[in-house]
Amino acid sequence: MAVVLVDPETSVMTVIRAAAAGLALLLGAACTAPAAPRSESSAAGSTVCASPQGRLPAQTPTTIDVIEQAYFCILGHYYSGATMDARSLLTAGFIALTRELNLNGRDAFEATMPALTGDREADWTAFEAVYRKVTAQVPDLSDQLAVATLEAIVAALGDNHARWVHDIGGAPPDYHDGDGYGLGLQASVNGAQVNGNPGAALPPLFVTTVEGGAARAAGLRPGDIIESIDGSAPFIEGQPTPAIAALYPQYPEAGPVELRLLRQSTGRRWSVTLKPGVYERDLAALQGVTSKLLEDGIAYVRLRGFAPDAADRVFKAISRLRTGRTLTGVVLDLRGNGGGSAPEAIRLLSAFVHGKVTAYLCTVDAKCEALRTDDTVKLLNLPLALLTDRSCASACEHFSSAVKDLGIGRLVGTGTAGAISGPSEPFKLSNNTMLTFPTRHHLGPNRETLDRIGVPPDHYVPLTPKDAAAGRDPALAKALTLLEK
């Protein structure tokens, strides 16, 4: 699965999605959209976008023609494109267009949403006609409006693996491989969760890791509770708010962020303003695999992502720990693992079980391909405890759901991210940008949907602010007791 850097979705995208969904429901009540035949939809889509070949040339401006190409690409290739109501995409795009006009103080009297009937091509024609009239009045905003419109159309899919990959400002000055950018902290609600499944977040919001940068310079510590962000509460009546997204700025975002903090151990309350920037990260945080021997012959291996060589690196780590001694079990720590290569997740699973289906990839009409273990991988023959959290996403959830469904081991910690709609595939647009989205939907070994739901742990052991402040790891402690039984 390709890994790309993109801006996190903002609260604006959340508003657009909600508004688009509401208007689509109203439209649907007025007239039911005819379902496009799968064969016709695929044929139309295949003519407007294709997989990229080689390195992409320099990006050119985004235009209404590029937006049209993306619209029909989604309808032709996205896994549910054949059956979706395409009006939701155009509605989201038009909301973004008018909002961008308003933000720039440039209202246009033609900016009225055209009537949509459910006929995909006719609706596009109506949308394009109004779009061209509006943007002709503000030529200086043409690229800005096109970008906002296309971003909103893709966001309207509500799919954590759907992205429009375009130039977002390049790398920061003085950036080196391995550096971080942002405030220099991680919190109990992480960036991936904010953008993928924020509804699963629970208060309080607190610092879990200080990586460097402004957070370290300001003296923040793990366990510090974040009571407000730029004057806004991170939770209201137990529900997360868009304010949390400000903790994870992406370059070139550089605005200061004000935090109100509480340190429970001392009762101190104070405010601090952190400015995003480049910071050097610890070497340990950059290592994909780390390992150590724990008490009673238990191997601990932390895997931060399913890189192309992830499984072999885990096998080598366990082999080194096994040299000259007898291991009694493995704790595999997948907390913070944002996913990566599905084949690597399958290879790693294959060291614990053979002859099993690890997942299914399905089309909208329920034609499914079974993904099976690689039985050429040598079995480890060791009991397994798996540590998971809300940052375990995508291929990490593929692995976790198979461990749970197939009875390979016990999951300890919290539920996973619920961000596994399906493996992304790239499609090149005419301005040398890319759309990436799933052409098939991921289901677990028991054919259950994981996306937006996640994989629940067998033993719920969340990290608390007091645990973080004291450097305790209650999930790891619980995993050890399970393996020692």
C-alpha positions in Angstrom: 0.0 0.0 0.0 1.5 3.4 -1.0 2.1 5.8 1.9 1.6 9.4 1.1 1.8 12.7 3.1 -1.3 14.7 3.1 -2.9 17.4 5.1 -5.1 16.1 7.9 -8.8 16.8 7.4 -9.9 19.8 9.2 -13.2 20.7 10.9 -14.1 22.4 7.6 -14.2 19.0 5.9 -16.3 17.7 8.8 -18.8 20.5 8.2 -18.8 19.8 4.4 -19.4 16.1 4.9 -22.3 16.7 7.3 -23.9 19.3 5.1 -23.4 17.2 2.0 -24.9 14.1 3.7 -27.9 16.1 4.8 -28.6 17.6 1.4 -28.1 14.2 -0.3 -30.8 12.7 2.0 -33.2 15.5 1.1 -32.5 15.0 -2.5 -33.0 11.3 -2.2 -36.4 11.8 -0.5 -37.5 13.9 -3.5 -36.3 11.6 -6.2 -34.5 8.3 -6.0 -31.3 8.2 -8.0 -31.1 5.3 -10.5 -28.2 2.9 -9.7 -25.6 2.9 -12.4 -25.0 -0.6 -13.9 -21.7 -1.8 -12.7 -20.4 -2.6 -16.2 -21.4 0.8 -17.6 -19.9 2.7 -14.7 -16.6 0.8 -14.9 -16.4 1.4 -18.6 -16.9 5.1 -18.3 -14.4 5.4 -15.4 -11.7 3.5 -17.2 -11.4 6.3 -19.9 -10.8 9.1 -17.5 -8.0 7.9 -15.2 -5.3 5.3 -15.1 -2.6 4.0 -12.8 0.5 6.2 -12.9 3.6 5.0 -14.8 6.9 6.2 -13.5 7.7 9.5 -11.8 5.0 12.2 -12.1 6.0 15.4 -14.0 5.6 18.7 -12.2 2.1 19.5 -11.1 0.0 21.9 -13.2 -2.9 24.0 -12.0 -6.1 22.3 -11.0 -9.1 23.2 -13.2 -12.7 22.2 -13.7 -11.6 19.7 -16.2 -9.4 18.0 -13.6 -12.3 18.0 -11.1 -14.5 16.4 -13.8 -11.8 13.7 -14.4 -11.7 13.0 -10.6 -15.5 12.8 -10.3 -15.8 10.2 -13.1 -12.7 8.4 -11.9 -14.3 7.9 -8.5 -17.6 6.8 -10.0 -15.8 4.3 -12.3 -13.2 2.8 -9.9 -14.1 3.4 -6.3 -15.3 0.2 -4.7 -18.9 1.5 -4.2 -18.8 4.0 -7.0 -21.2 2.0 -9.1 -24.0 2.3 -6.6 -23.4 5.5 -4.7 -25.6 8.6 -5.1 -23.1 10.9 -7.0 -25.1 14.0 -5.9 -23.4 13.8 -2.5 -20.0 14.4 -4.2 -21.3 17.4 -6.2 -23.1 18.8 -3.2 -19.9 18.7 -1.1 -17.9 20.3 -3.8 -20.4 23.1 -4.2 -20.5 23.8 -0.4 -16.7 24.1 -0.5 -16.8 26.4 -3.5 -19.2 28.8 -1.9 -17.5 28.7 1.5 -14.2 29.5 -0.1 -15.8 32.5 -1.9 -17.2 33.7 1.4 -13.9 33.4 3.2 -12.3 35.5 0.6 -15.1 38.1 0.7 -16.1 37.4 -2.9 -19.8 36.4 -3.0 -21.1 35.7 -6.5 -24.8 36.0 -7.4 -24.6 32.9 -9.7 -23.4 30.7 -6.8 -26.6 28.8 -6.5 -26.7 25.1 -6.3 -28.1 23.6 -9.5 -31.0 21.1 -9.3 -29.6 17.6 -9.3 -31.7 14.7 -10.6 -29.5 11.6 -10.0 -28.4 11.4 -13.6 -24.6 11.4 -13.2 -23.7 13.0 -16.5 -26.6 15.5 -16.5 -25.8 16.5 -13.0 -22.2 17.1 -13.8 -23.1 19.2 -16.8 -25.3 21.4 -14.5 -22.6 21.6 -11.9 -19.9 22.5 -14.4 -22.0 25.3 -16.0 -22.6 27.1 -12.7 -19.0 26.5 -11.6 -17.7 28.1 -14.7 -20.0 31.2 -14.4 -18.9 31.7 -10.7 -15.2 31.3 -11.2 -15.2 33.5 -14.3 -16.0 36.4 -12.0 -13.0 35.7 -9.7 -10.1 34.6 -12.0 -7.5 35.4 -9.3 -9.1 32.7 -7.1 -9.5 30.0 -9.8 -6.8 27.6 -8.5 -7.8 28.1 -4.9 -11.5 27.4 -5.6 -10.7 24.3 -7.7 -8.5 22.9 -5.0 -11.1 23.4 -2.3 -13.8 21.9 -4.5 -11.8 18.8 -5.4 -10.7 18.3 -1.8 -14.3 18.4 -0.6 -15.5 15.9 -3.3 -12.9 13.4 -2.2 -13.6 14.1 1.5 -17.3 13.4 0.9 -16.5 9.8 0.3 -15.9 9.6 4.1 -13.2 7.1 3.4 -10.0 7.0 5.5 -8.1 5.6 2.6 -9.3 8.1 -0.1 -6.9 11.0 -0.7 -6.2 13.5 -3.4 -2.4 13.8 -3.3 -1.1 17.1 -4.5 1.5 19.7 -3.7 1.0 20.9 -0.2 4.0 23.1 0.2 7.0 20.7 0.0 9.4 20.1 2.9 10.1 22.8 5.6 13.5 24.6 5.5 16.3 22.8 7.3 14.3 19.6 7.2 16.3 16.3 7.3 15.2 12.7 6.9 13.7 11.6 10.2 12.9 15.0 11.5 9.5 15.8 12.9 7.3 18.8 12.2 4.7 20.2 14.6 4.5 21.0 18.3 6.7 18.1 19.3 4.2 16.1 21.3 1.8 13.2 21.0 -1.5 13.1 23.0 -4.0 10.5 24.0 -6.0 11.4 20.9 -3.5 11.1 18.1 -3.5 12.7 14.7 -4.6 9.6 12.8 -7.6 9.2 15.2 -8.6 12.8 14.8 -8.8 12.4 11.0 -10.1 8.8 10.9 -12.4 7.9 13.9 -12.6 10.7 16.4 -15.8 9.4 17.9 -13.9 6.7 19.7 -11.8 9.2 21.7 -12.4 9.5 25.4 -11.6 12.3 27.8 -9.3 13.5 29.3 -6.9 14.6 26.7 -3.4 14.4 27.9 0.2 14.3 26.7 1.5 10.8 26.2 4.9 11.6 24.6 7.2 14.6 24.3 9.2 14.1 21.1 11.0 17.5 21.1 10.6 20.9 19.6 8.4 23.5 21.2 6.8 21.0 23.7 10.1 20.0 25.1 11.4 23.6 25.3 8.2 24.5 27.2 8.8 21.8 29.8 5.7 19.6 29.0 5.7 16.1 30.4 3.8 12.9 29.8 0.6 12.9 31.8 0.0 16.7 31.5 -3.7 17.2 30.9 -4.7 19.5 28.1 -7.7 21.4 29.3 -8.1 23.8 26.4 -6.6 24.4 22.9 -6.7 28.0 21.6 -9.4 28.6 24.2 -11.6 25.7 23.1 -12.4 22.6 25.1 -11.1 19.3 23.6 -14.2 17.5 24.8 -17.8 18.7 25.3 -20.2 16.4 27.0 -17.7 13.6 26.5 -17.5 14.1 22.7 -14.2 15.2 21.0 -14.2 18.6 19.3 -12.4 19.8 16.2 -10.0 21.8 18.5 -7.9 18.6 19.0 -6.7 18.8 15.4 -4.6 21.9 16.2 -2.2 19.7 18.1 -1.0 18.2 14.9 -0.2 20.9 12.4 1.3 20.0 9.0 3.7 22.1 7.1 3.3 24.8 6.0 0.9 25.5 8.9 2.9 27.6 11.3 0.4 29.4 13.5 1.0 29.3 17.3 -1.2 27.1 19.4 -2.1 28.0 23.0 -2.6 25.2 25.5 -4.1 25.4 29.0 -2.5 22.6 31.0 -3.0 20.8 34.4 -0.3 18.7 36.1 -2.1 16.4 38.4 0.8 15.5 40.6 1.3 19.1 41.7 -2.1 20.7 40.9 -0.3 23.3 38.8 -2.4 25.0 36.1 -0.7 27.1 33.4 -0.9 28.3 29.8 1.8 27.9 27.2 2.0 28.9 23.5 3.7 26.5 21.2 4.8 27.4 17.7 5.1 24.6 15.1 8.5 23.9 13.6 11.0 21.3 12.6 12.6 19.2 15.4 15.0 16.3 15.7 13.5 13.1 16.9 15.1 10.5 19.0 16.8 7.6 17.1 14.7 5.0 18.9 11.5 6.6 17.6 12.7 6.2 14.0 13.5 2.5 14.3 10.8 0.3 12.7 11.5 -2.7 15.0 12.9 -2.7 18.5 13.1 -5.7 20.8 14.2 -6.9 24.2 14.0 -9.9 26.5 11.5 -9.6 29.4 11.2 -11.7 32.5 10.5 -15.4 32.3 11.8 -15.7 28.8 9.2 -13.5 27.1 10.3 -11.7 23.9 9.1 -8.1 23.5 9.0 -6.7 20.0 7.7 -3.3 19.0 6.7 -2.8 15.3 5.9 0.8 14.3 4.8 0.1 10.8 4.4 -2.7 8.2 7.3 -1.6 6.0 8.2 -3.9 3.1 10.7 -5.8 5.2 8.8 -5.7 8.5 8.0 -9.4 8.9 11.6 -10.5 8.3 12.9 -7.9 10.8 10.5 -9.2 13.5 11.6 -12.8 12.8 15.3 -11.8 13.1 14.6 -9.9 16.4 12.9 -13.0 17.9 15.6 -15.3 16.6 18.3 -13.2 18.3 16.4 -13.2 21.6 15.9 -16.9 21.2 19.6 -17.7 20.8 21.0 -19.7 23.7 17.7 -19.7 25.6 14.1 -20.9 25.6 11.4 -18.4 24.9 8.0 -18.8 26.5 6.0 -16.2 24.6 6.0 -13.1 22.5 4.5 -9.7 23.3 4.1 -7.9 19.9 3.5 -4.2 20.5 1.6 -2.6 17.6 0.6 0.6 19.5 1.1 3.6 17.2 1.4 1.3 14.1 -0.2 3.2 11.3 -0.2 0.3 8.8 1.6 -0.2 5.5 2.0 -3.4 3.5 -0.8 -5.9 3.7 1.5 -8.7 2.4 3.9 -8.0 5.3 1.0 -8.3 7.8 0.1 -11.7 6.2 3.7 -12.9 6.4 3.9 -12.0 10.0 0.6 -13.7 10.8 1.9 -16.8 9.0 4.6 -17.3 11.7 1.8 -18.0 14.1 -0.7 -20.0 12.1 -1.0 -21.8 8.8 -3.8 -22.7 6.4 -6.1 -19.8 7.3 -7.9 -16.9 5.7 -6.6 -13.6 7.1 -9.0 -11.2 5.4 -11.3 -10.7 2.4 -11.2 -8.0 -0.3 -14.7 -7.5 -1.7 -16.4 -5.6 -4.5 -19.7 -3.7 -3.9 -21.6 -6.7 -5.3 -20.0 -9.0 -2.7 -17.4 -10.7 -4.9 -14.6 -11.5 -2.5 -11.0 -12.5 -2.8 -9.7 -14.5 0.2 -6.2 -13.5 1.5 -4.5 -16.6 2.9 -1.5 -17.2 5.1 1.8 -17.9 3.5 2.5 -21.5 4.7 6.1 -21.3 3.6 6.8 -19.1 6.6 8.2 -21.2 9.5 5.9 -21.3 12.6 7.3 -19.8 15.7 5.3 -22.0 18.0 5.1 -19.4 20.7 2.1 -18.0 22.5 1.3 -14.4 21.5 0.0 -11.3 23.3 -0.7 -8.3 21.1 -0.7 -4.7 22.4 -3.1 -2.4 20.4 -4.4 1.2 20.7 -6.4 3.7 18.7 -3.3 4.4 16.5 -3.3 0.9 15.2 -4.7 1.4 11.7 -5.0 -0.2 8.3 -2.6 -3.2 7.9 -2.2 -3.1 11.7 -5.9 -3.8 11.9 -5.7 -6.5 9.3 -3.1 -8.2 11.6 -5.1 -7.6 14.8 -8.4 -8.8 13.5 -6.8 -12.1 12.2 -5.1 -12.6 15.6 -8.5 -12.2 17.3 -10.7 -14.1 14.9 -8.3 -17.0 14.4 -7.5 -17.4 18.1 -3.8 -16.8 17.6 -3.4 -14.7 20.7 -4.9 -12.1 23.1 -5.3 -8.4 22.3 -4.5 -6.1 25.2 -5.0 -2.3 25.4 -7.7 -0.4 23.6 -9.6 -0.9 20.4 -7.9 -0.1 17.1 -8.5 2.9 14.9 -11.2 1.6 12.6 -9.4 3.0 9.6 -9.3 0.1 7.1 -11.7 0.6 4.3 -9.5 -1.2 1.9 -6.1 -1.1 0.2 -5.6 2.2 -1.7 -4.8 2.2 -5.4 -3.4 5.3 -7.2 -4.9 7.0 -10.2 -3.2 9.8 -12.2 -5.1 13.0 -13.0 -4.3 15.2 -16.0 -2.6 17.9 -13.9 -0.1 15.3 -12.6 -1.7 14.8 -9.2 -3.0 11.6 -7.9 -6.2 10.2 -6.5 -5.8 7.2 -4.2 -8.8 5.2 -3.0 -9.8 1.5 -2.4 -11.3 -0.4 -5.3 -12.3 -3.2 -3.0 -13.5 -3.2 0.6 -11.7 -5.0 3.5 -13.5 -7.5 5.7 -12.0 -9.5 8.5 -11.6 -13.3 8.6 -15.2 -13.7 9.8 -16.3 -11.4 7.0 -16.9 -8.6 9.5 -16.6 -4.9 8.7 -13.7 -3.3 10.6 -13.7 0.2 9.0 -15.1 2.9 11.4 -15.4 0.1 14.0 -12.0 -1.2 14.8 -10.9 -4.4 16.5 -11.9 -4.5 20.2 -9.3 -5.8 22.7 -9.8 -9.0 24.7 -8.5 -7.1 27.7 -9.3 -3.4 27.9 -6.4 -1.7 29.6 -6.2 2.0 28.7 -3.4 4.3 29.6 -4.3 7.0 32.2 -2.6 10.4 32.8 -1.2 9.1 36.0 0.3 6.1 34.2 1.9 8.3 31.6 3.3 10.7 34.3 4.8 7.7 36.2 6.1 5.9 33.2 3.9 2.9 33.8 2.7 0.6 31.0 -0.4 -1.2 32.4 -1.2 -2.9 29.0 2.3 -4.5 28.9 2.0 -5.6 32.5 -1.4 -7.3 31.7 0.1 -9.0 28.7 2.9 -10.5 30.8 0.4 -11.9 33.3 -1.5 -13.6 30.4 1.7 -15.2 29.0 2.9 -16.3 32.4 -0.2 -18.3 33.1 
